[in-house]
Amino acid sequence: MRYLEDAAIVKTQFEDADFWLIRKGSYDMVGCPTKTYSPEHIGVKVTRTDVLVPDYLYYVFLHFYKKGCFKPLAHGSLKLQHIRVSEVKRIKFLD
């Protein structure tokens, strides 16, 4: 497993996901993990439960968010930012 997409399904409009990342919003909110579904959020569903525990991955993403890891991925105008699903899929876990 090198990238997130190797161990999880990552997409929008994914009601059956384990958790979601806020995709659109203010610069400070994009990438924030949540347990509340919205079709606009990026859903993450772990498929390799032999490697990743979904609840643990949620807290990993909470750590990434609090450290500001999503801020460099934010695109858009001054008030409305967004992160891309393709960039979330390519988050590296191992080199």
Sequence and secondary structure as in RCSB ss.txt:
>XXXX:A:sequence
MRYLEDAAIVKTQFEDADFWLIRKGSYDMVGCPTKTYSPEHIGVKVTRTDVLVPDYLYYVFLHFYKKGCFKPLAH
GSLKLQHIRVSEVKRIKFLD
>XXXX:A:secstr
  BGGGTEEEEES TT SEEE  EE TTTTT EESS  TTSEEEEES TTT  HHHHHHHHHHHHHTTTTGGG E
ESSS EE  HHHHHT BS  
